[in-house]
Amino acid sequence: MATYSADYLKRLLAAVERFEEAFECWMETQVESDHVSSRGMLPTVWTKDGQDEATVRTRELDVAEAAGAAERAVAVTGAKIAVAGVGVVDPIASWSLMSAPRALVAPQDVRATAARVRGRLSMMIDEAEAASESATPGFAPSELHEVIWTAAAAHWTTHQYRVAVREASEALTVHWKERLGRNDVTDTSFWQQTLSAGDPEPGKPKLAWPGPAEDQTAKSMRGGLAPLAGALNNLATGLNLTVRNVATHTRDELTEQEGMERLAAYSYFARLLDQCEIRRAEKPEGT
């Protein structure tokens, strides 16, 4: 079972509460039915007569936005329902289908799911807080570098650990290629050029550890910053070869422990890159 920090779970709880508020606000504009009354053929909600269309549309968008955040909480808690002939359904993600014929869910399904999610999250928060007080420190994937966890989260919570690692590794490359405007090269060439020694060229900025080249601030490092710059380049190459390429070109699933270790390696690399300076070639005078 994945481990989540109390802070992360509290954010999910707040997202569910925001969804409930937006949902009830929208329901004020709707006629509410259920599967018995609709006989399984009709929608379970429809707009009340005399409602302002702009207001209804605005409230619908509010629900859609809130549902996007609350869906993560459903995945974390596993609070889905079974629908005959369809399978397992997330009522929060499927809220908009209530307005369609043969609606999969009814308003009460949405409310009950949100309440169940809140209950499970509250229990998980208590457990996470209790665990944080123990002598053994926990590991919370949600506390990884933002770029890494944002890309991995949706797959991690559904136990697709290999895909989570692959998406995280690719997201870090995309993040820096966009920041440096380097969508003109392959991923491997990008890291080789960006973290290589030497001065940047026009259109080819570099990431460099801050400080003068002769600085020897790290006690265990000899020869100034040059060895560290090379180490970053080697780290990027090593991670791509041993983690990204394997996760991309094989279908062998990872265990949760294996996935955490790989994500942690990329998270550490991402934090090192955040400390680097972006160095760009100076434009010639008169241009």
N, C-alpha and C positions, 0 to 999 in steps of 0.2 A: 504494500500500500504506500502511495506517495505521501511524503511528509510536507506539510505546509505550515508556514509561520502563522502565529496568531494575528499579526498585522495584515497579512494577505487575506486570511479568512474574514477578518472584520471588513476589509474593503469589499469582498464579495457580498457579505451580508448587507452592507450599505447599498450595493448595486441592486440587490433584490428588493429592498425596501423602496428604492426610487422607482423600480418597475411597478410595484404594487400601487404606489401613489399615482403614477401616470396612467396605469391601466384603469383604476377606478374613476379617474377624471374623464377618460375617454368613454367609459361605460355609462356615464351620466347622459351621453348623447345617443345611447343605443337601447333598443328593446331587447331584453334578455330572455332567452329560451333555453331549452335543454334537449337532449337527444330523444327523450320520451315524447315531448310535445312536437318536435320537428319530425318525429318518426324516422329519423336517420336520413331523410331525403333533403331537408331544407337547411338553411343556415341556422346557427344557434344565436346569432345576433344580427340586427339590422338597424339602420339609422331611424331614429324617431322622426315623426312628421314635424315640419317646421324648424328643423335644426339648420343653423347657418353652415353652409358647406365648407367655408374657409376655416371656421372654428373646428369642425369635425376633422378636417384634413390636418390641421396643426396638431391636434391632440393625438391623431394616429401616428404622426411622425415622432411625437414625444415618446409614445409607447414603443415604437420601433427602435429608437435610439436606446432607450432603457433596457429593452429586451436583449440587445446586442451584448450589453455588459452582464446582464443577469444569466444568460445562457451558460456562461463559464461556471457559474455556481451550480447549475444543474449537473454539468459534467463532473464536477468535483464531488458532489454529494451522491450522484447516481439516482436522483429523484425523478425518474421518468415513469411513464405509465404504458401499459399494454393496450393496444387498440385491436379489436378483433378484425382479422383479415388484412391488417396493415403491419402490425408488429409493435416494436417499442417506439414511443413518440415522446418528444419533449414538448409539453403543453405551452411553456413560455416561448419557445422558439416558433411554435405553430399557432400563436394567438391570432394572427391575421387570417388564418384559414377558417375561423369561426364565421366569417361573412360569406363563405362560399357554400354552394350546394354540397350535400353530403359532408358537412363539417366534421373534421376529425375530433375536435374537442369542443367543449362548452365552457362558458365563463367559470362555472364552478370547478372544472378541472384545472383551469389556470390558477384560480385562487388557492385550491387545495395543494397544488404543486408548490406554489410560492411559500405557503405556510410550512409545508414539509421541508423545503430547502432551508428556511430560516431555523427550524428546529434542529436539523442536522448540523448546520453551520454553528449554531450556538454550542452544541455538544463538542464539535471539533475544536472550537476556540478554547473551550475549557480544557480539553485534553492537550492542546498545543501549549497553553500557558503553564499547565502542570508539568509538561515535559521539559519546558525551557528552564524550570527551576531545578531539574535533576542535575546530577554531577556530570553526566555525559552530554556534551553539546550535540544538538541536532543539526541536520542539514536541510535547508529549505531551498528547493530549486527556484522559487519565486524571488529569492534574494540575489540571484545571479545578475550579471550585467543586463541592463534593460534591453539592449538589442538582442542578446542571446535568448533571454526568457520570453520576450514578446513573440519571437519567431517559433519557439519550441512549445509554448504553453498549450495550445489547442491540441497538439498531437500527444504531448506528455500526459495530459489528463485522460486521454483515451488509451493510454498504455502502448502507444506506438513509439517506442523509445528510439528506434533507428531513424525513423522519419523525423522525429523531433531534433535529433542531432544533425541530420542532414540539413534541415531547414535553418537551424541556428547557424551552422557554418556558412551557408550560402548568404544568409542575411547579413552577416558581418562584412563579407566581401562587398555586397551590394551597397551597404551603408557607407563604406569608405570610398567606393568608386563614385557614388553620387556626390559625396562631399568634395572630392577632388576633381570631379568632372572627367573621369577616366573610363567612360563607357566604350572607349575605342579599342580596348585590349581584352584578351582572355583573362580569366581569374588568376591563373598561375603567373602570367607575364606581369599582371598588375602588381602583385606582391613583390615579385623580383625587382621590378623597376622602382616601386615606391619605397622599399626598404633597403635598396642598394646604397653602397657608399658613393661619394661624389656629390657634385652640385646638381640641383634640379635643372632641367631643360625647359624651354618654352612649351607649355601645354602638358608638362610631365612633372607635377609637384612631387615632393618627397616628404615622408614622415621621418623625423629625426629626433632622437632623445635630446631634450633641452640642455643647453650649456655649451661652453667652448670645448673643442675636440680634445684639448689636453687636460681637461678637468678629470680628477681622480677622486670623486666624492664617495665612491663605493669602496669600502675597506677591502673587500675580497676580490676586487677587480684591478687588474694591472694593465697599464698601457692606455689609460684614458677611456674615452667613450667609444672609440672605434670597435673594440670587442663586443660591447653591448649592442651597438647598431647591427653588427653581423649576427649576433645571437637572435635579435628580433627577426631578421630575415630567415634564419635557420628555423626558428620556431614556427613561422608562418608556413614554410615549406613542409616541415615535419607534421604539423597538424593536418595540412591538406592531404598529405600522402597517407598518413596512418589513420585519420579519422574521417575527413570529408569524403575522400575517394572511396573508401571502404563502405561508408554509409550510403553512398550514391550508387555504386556499381554492384552491390551485392544485395541479396534479399534476406540475409541471415539476421534474425531479430536479436536485439540486445536485451540484456536483463536491465532492471531498473538501476542496479548498482553500476553496471557498465555505462549506461546512459548518463548517469550523474557525473561519473568521472570524466567523460568526454565533454559534457557541457561545461563542467568546472574548468577544464583546460582552456576552452574557448573563452570563457568568461574572464579568466586571468589575462589571456592575450588581449582581449578587448579593453581591459582596464589599462594595460600597458600602453596600448595605442592611444588611449585618451590622454595620456600624459605627454605624448610626443608633440613636437611642434610641426606645423605645416610650413614647409619651405618652398617658395615658388621662385622661378627665375625672374630676375629683374628685367623689366621692359627697357629696351634701348631708349635713350633720350630722343625726344622728338616723335615717338610713336604713340 
